[in-house]
Amino acid sequence: VFLAAAKVGGIKANNDYPAQFIRDNLQIQTNVIDAAYRHGVKKLIFLGSSCIYPKFATQPITESQLMTGPLEPTNDAYAIAKIAGIRMCQAYYQQYGFNAISLMPTNLYGPNDNFDLETSHVLPALIRRFHEAKESNAPYVECWGDGSAMREFLHVDDLAEACYTCMQNYDDSEHINVGTGEDVTIKELAETIGDVVGYDRYINWDATKPNGTPRKVLNVDKIKSLGWEPKISLREGIGKTYNWIKEQIAEKNS
């Protein structure tokens, strides 16, 4: 079983709906993990998130830094649910011998992502903002924060490869990070997206809005030791994702 189901969202959604984020995720993972064990599933992968780590974790973040400091307040409800999922997998492994492992991916993006401006993560939200600004010939694109926060991004196809690798070759109860091991500022991300989309006008940074965690990049030595490596660069992945969106828009309008 690959347990990817979750209630997810960007900084605004996490901050606005903490009750739903902790309730829904606890219910999903508790039901699925327990049902998988009771029905004799041979192995389960639980997918979490890099937001499980402390707000001011030492960079790059190793697996051992879990629960070594306070979480980022804007998404702590989601993070606590995911931490509970990790512990549930470990408890079922410890008590029942159930082979349940946990993967903690960094920020994901790609085809079939959520592009809603109210609930999406930063990368798809920016793609949509820049596309709409280009289409409407808008004088500027508005972005949250001051652009200084640093984030790591992994294309969903690379995560799929990592899940397959771990399903075949990883049986440890300790969770394992999945990412590129490289990060960029949100300002650099926005400029790259603007370049890919073809919008070269002004970016207005709204510093009254939160930046979130200052920096979040994962140490991925552990998963690389299994033979996995990310293959899709950030610019290439953004280009593929934008091409997919344009195809969806064309189909919708045809």
C-alpha positions as CSV (number, residue, x, y, z in Angstrom):
1,V,0.0,0.0,0.0
2,F,1.2,3.5,-0.9
3,L,-0.5,5.9,1.5
4,A,-0.4,9.2,-0.3
5,A,-3.9,10.4,0.7
6,A,-3.9,13.6,2.8
7,K,-5.4,17.0,3.3
8,V,-2.7,19.3,2.1
9,G,-2.3,23.0,1.2
10,G,0.0,26.0,1.3
11,I,0.8,28.5,4.1
12,K,-2.6,30.2,3.9
13,A,-4.7,27.1,4.0
14,N,-2.7,25.6,6.8
15,N,-3.0,28.8,8.8
16,D,-6.7,29.2,8.1
17,Y,-7.9,25.7,8.7
18,P,-5.7,24.0,11.4
19,A,-8.7,22.0,12.7
20,Q,-9.4,20.3,9.4
21,F,-5.7,19.7,8.8
22,I,-5.1,17.8,12.0
23,R,-8.5,16.1,12.1
24,D,-8.6,14.9,8.5
25,N,-5.0,13.7,8.3
26,L,-5.2,11.8,11.6
27,Q,-8.4,10.1,10.5
28,I,-7.0,9.2,7.0
29,Q,-3.8,7.7,8.2
30,T,-5.2,6.0,11.3
31,N,-7.8,4.2,9.3
32,V,-5.6,3.1,6.4
33,I,-2.6,2.0,8.4
34,D,-4.7,0.0,10.8
35,A,-6.8,-1.5,8.0
36,A,-3.7,-2.5,6.1
37,Y,-2.3,-4.3,9.1
38,R,-5.6,-6.1,9.9
39,H,-6.0,-7.3,6.3
40,G,-2.6,-8.8,6.0
41,V,-0.9,-6.2,3.7
42,K,2.8,-7.2,3.2
43,K,4.2,-3.6,3.3
44,L,2.9,0.0,3.6
45,I,4.6,3.3,2.7
46,F,3.3,6.3,4.6
47,L,4.0,9.7,2.9
48,G,4.5,12.6,5.2
49,S,6.2,16.0,4.7
50,S,9.4,17.9,5.5
51,C,7.3,20.3,7.6
52,I,7.6,17.7,10.4
53,Y,11.0,19.2,11.3
54,P,11.6,22.1,13.8
55,K,11.3,25.7,12.4
56,F,14.9,26.4,13.1
57,A,16.4,23.0,12.3
58,T,20.1,22.8,11.3
59,Q,20.4,22.7,7.5
60,P,20.4,20.4,5.7
61,I,17.9,18.6,7.9
62,T,18.8,15.0,8.9
63,E,16.2,12.4,9.9
64,S,17.5,12.6,13.5
65,Q,16.3,16.2,14.0
66,L,12.7,15.1,14.3
67,M,11.1,16.5,17.5
68,T,14.3,18.4,18.6
69,G,12.6,21.9,18.6
70,P,9.4,23.9,18.1
71,L,7.5,23.6,14.8
72,E,6.6,26.3,12.4
73,P,3.3,27.8,13.9
74,T,1.6,28.3,10.5
75,N,1.5,24.5,9.8
76,D,2.0,22.8,13.1
77,A,-1.4,21.1,13.0
78,Y,-0.5,19.3,9.8
79,A,3.0,18.6,11.0
80,I,1.8,17.0,14.2
81,A,-0.6,14.8,12.3
82,K,2.3,13.6,10.1
83,I,4.5,13.0,13.1
84,A,1.8,10.9,14.6
85,G,1.6,8.9,11.4
86,I,5.4,8.2,11.6
87,R,5.0,7.0,15.2
88,M,2.0,4.9,14.4
89,C,4.0,3.1,11.7
90,Q,6.8,2.5,14.2
91,A,4.4,1.3,16.9
92,Y,2.8,-1.2,14.5
93,Y,6.3,-2.3,13.4
94,Q,7.4,-2.7,17.0
95,Q,4.3,-4.4,18.4
96,Y,3.0,-6.4,15.4
97,G,6.0,-6.7,13.1
98,F,4.0,-4.9,10.4
99,N,6.4,-3.6,7.7
100,A,5.2,0.0,7.6
101,I,7.8,2.6,6.5
102,S,7.6,6.4,6.3
103,L,8.9,8.7,3.6
104,M,9.2,12.4,4.2
105,P,9.3,14.2,0.9
106,T,10.2,17.9,0.4
107,N,7.9,20.3,-1.5
108,L,6.4,18.5,-4.4
109,Y,5.0,19.7,-7.8
110,G,4.1,18.5,-11.2
111,P,1.1,17.4,-13.3
112,N,-2.3,17.1,-11.5
113,D,-1.2,19.4,-8.7
114,N,-3.6,21.8,-7.0
115,F,-3.5,25.2,-8.7
116,D,-6.2,26.9,-6.6
117,L,-4.8,30.3,-5.4
118,E,-6.4,29.9,-1.9
119,T,-5.3,26.4,-1.0
120,S,-2.3,25.4,-3.2
121,H,1.4,25.3,-2.4
122,V,3.7,28.1,-3.5
123,L,5.0,26.6,-6.8
124,P,1.7,25.8,-8.5
125,A,0.2,29.1,-7.1
126,L,3.0,31.1,-8.7
127,I,2.7,29.3,-12.0
128,R,-1.0,30.2,-12.1
129,R,-0.3,33.8,-11.0
130,F,2.3,34.3,-13.7
131,H,0.2,32.6,-16.4
132,E,-2.9,34.8,-15.6
133,A,-0.7,37.9,-15.4
134,K,0.7,37.1,-18.9
135,E,-2.7,36.4,-20.3
136,S,-4.2,39.6,-18.9
137,N,-1.1,41.7,-19.6
138,A,-1.1,42.7,-15.9
139,P,1.5,45.3,-14.8
140,Y,2.8,43.1,-11.9
141,V,2.4,39.8,-10.1
142,E,1.9,40.0,-6.3
143,C,3.8,37.4,-4.1
144,W,3.6,36.7,-0.4
145,G,6.5,37.5,1.9
146,D,9.8,39.2,1.0
147,G,11.1,36.4,-1.2
148,S,14.0,35.5,1.1
149,A,12.6,32.2,2.4
150,M,14.4,29.2,0.9
151,R,12.7,26.0,-0.3
152,E,13.6,22.7,-1.9
153,F,11.4,21.3,-4.7
154,L,11.0,17.8,-6.0
155,H,9.1,16.7,-9.2
156,V,6.4,14.2,-8.5
157,D,7.9,11.7,-11.0
158,D,11.1,11.6,-8.9
159,L,9.1,10.9,-5.8
160,A,7.4,8.0,-7.5
161,E,10.8,6.5,-8.3
162,A,11.8,7.0,-4.7
163,C,8.7,5.3,-3.4
164,Y,9.4,2.3,-5.7
165,T,13.0,2.1,-4.5
166,C,12.0,2.2,-0.9
167,M,9.2,-0.4,-1.4
168,Q,11.8,-2.7,-2.8
169,N,14.9,-2.0,-0.7
170,Y,14.0,-0.2,2.6
171,D,12.6,-1.9,5.7
172,D,13.8,0.3,8.6
173,S,11.3,1.7,11.1
174,E,13.1,5.1,11.0
175,H,11.5,7.6,8.5
176,I,13.6,8.6,5.4
177,N,13.9,11.9,3.7
178,V,13.2,12.4,0.0
179,G,14.4,15.5,-1.8
180,T,17.0,17.0,-4.1
181,G,19.3,18.3,-1.3
182,E,19.3,21.7,-3.0
183,D,17.2,24.8,-2.4
184,V,16.4,28.2,-3.9
185,T,14.9,31.4,-2.5
186,I,11.2,32.1,-3.2
187,K,12.5,35.1,-5.2
188,E,14.6,32.9,-7.4
189,L,11.7,30.5,-7.8
190,A,9.3,33.3,-8.9
191,E,11.9,34.7,-11.4
192,T,12.4,31.2,-12.9
193,I,8.7,30.7,-13.2
194,G,8.2,34.1,-14.8
195,D,11.0,33.3,-17.3
196,V,9.4,29.9,-18.2
197,V,5.9,31.4,-18.5
198,G,7.2,34.3,-20.5
199,Y,6.2,37.1,-18.1
200,D,9.0,39.6,-17.6
201,R,7.3,42.5,-15.8
202,Y,7.3,43.6,-12.2
203,I,7.0,41.3,-9.1
204,N,5.5,43.0,-6.0
205,W,6.5,41.4,-2.7
206,D,4.0,41.8,0.1
207,A,6.2,41.7,3.2
208,T,3.2,42.0,5.4
209,K,2.4,38.4,4.6
210,P,4.3,35.5,6.3
211,N,7.5,33.9,4.9
212,G,7.0,30.7,6.8
213,T,10.1,28.7,7.9
214,P,13.2,30.6,6.9
215,R,15.0,27.7,5.2
216,K,14.1,24.0,4.7
217,V,16.4,21.7,2.8
218,L,16.7,18.0,3.4
219,N,19.8,15.8,3.9
220,V,19.1,13.0,1.4
221,D,22.2,10.9,2.0
222,K,20.2,8.0,3.4
223,I,17.9,7.5,0.4
224,K,20.8,8.1,-2.0
225,S,22.6,5.2,-0.4
226,L,19.8,3.0,-1.7
227,G,20.7,4.0,-5.3
228,W,18.0,6.6,-5.9
229,E,18.8,10.0,-7.4
230,P,16.5,12.8,-8.5
231,K,16.6,13.2,-12.3
232,I,14.4,16.3,-13.1
233,S,15.9,19.7,-12.6
234,L,13.7,22.5,-11.2
235,R,13.6,24.5,-14.4
236,E,12.9,21.4,-16.5
237,G,10.2,20.3,-14.1
238,I,8.5,23.8,-14.1
239,G,8.5,23.7,-17.9
240,K,6.9,20.3,-18.0
241,T,4.3,21.3,-15.4
242,Y,3.5,24.6,-17.3
243,N,3.1,22.7,-20.6
244,W,0.7,20.3,-18.9
245,I,-1.4,23.2,-17.6
246,K,-1.6,24.8,-21.0
247,E,-2.7,21.5,-22.4
248,Q,-5.5,21.3,-19.8
249,I,-6.6,24.8,-20.6
250,A,-6.6,24.1,-24.3
251,E,-8.7,20.9,-23.8
252,K,-11.2,22.8,-21.6
253,N,-11.6,25.6,-24.1
254,S,-11.9,23.3,-27.2
